[in-house]
Amino acid sequence: MRGLGQGAGPSPWTDLERPPLDTAALRRDLLVPGGLWTSLDIVTETGSTNTDLAARARAGAPEGAVLIAESQSAGRGRLERRWSAPPRSGLFLSMLLRPAEVPVERYGWLPILVGVAAATTVSRIAELDTGLKWPNDLQVTVGGEERKIGGILTELSGGAVVAGLGINVSLRAGELPVPTAGSLALAGAEVTDRQILLRGLLREFAELYGEWRAAAGDPHASGLLPAYTARCTTLGRPVRVQLPGDRELAGEAVAVDGDGRLVVRTPDGTRHPVAAGDVVHVRPERPDSA
């Protein structure tokens, strides 16, 4: 079936197990009067949905624009890491947000909010136990090991926040970009229909975002902080944190504070709040066998 259809670019039906998203159906279901979402566009391929939507934000696009790509050639994650996957194998999208009621200093909670919405959606629809490695890496278990299936990147543009999200849905073992990655399919998800997952995700996010905005971004009053800590797989574990400037912090992750920072307690009992860093979950040492 490869190569069916006319026109430039690959046919959207090159891989029958990975059908394209239905733009008309998604618009009908999600662009409702009084709702958050004001526009929804799907492109076959782009460099980065965040870059494209940031340009729209600078041009004055209203809140609630959603841009989805069936394939990204220059997707970015935290720390400028590349994010790539085969066409139609995942959800690659960005959302344009203008939370006027929220002080700018609380915008840092938005990537965490996106993570909670995504983890909640995957848990409910795909029926997978889904956690969040601090700050917002989506994790599931594949073959008895924690694997990353998604990541989030937010950036300011034109007075708005552009929140990007990528989730590996149907990637096969041979398609994984790194050994520590996974996908919903490899984790045994009950549902891998991207249409269902995307619709559920955008509805879940809209509800949580409305609560957060109504609370002026307060992570306690909105319930965001407790919802996040309940899903954070980093808490209560020994960790190594790679800090800016080639520094490292080792200890136990004991809390997430009101500013979204990870609190690491070192062996001397000192508690260190970490605002930015690359966290490694350290396996507990096994006692020597007799």
Summary of the structure (lengths in Angstrom):
residues: 290
radius of gyration: 19.4
end to end distance: 59.3
largest distance: 68.3
contacts: 924
relative contact order: 0.13
helix: 26%
strand: 29%
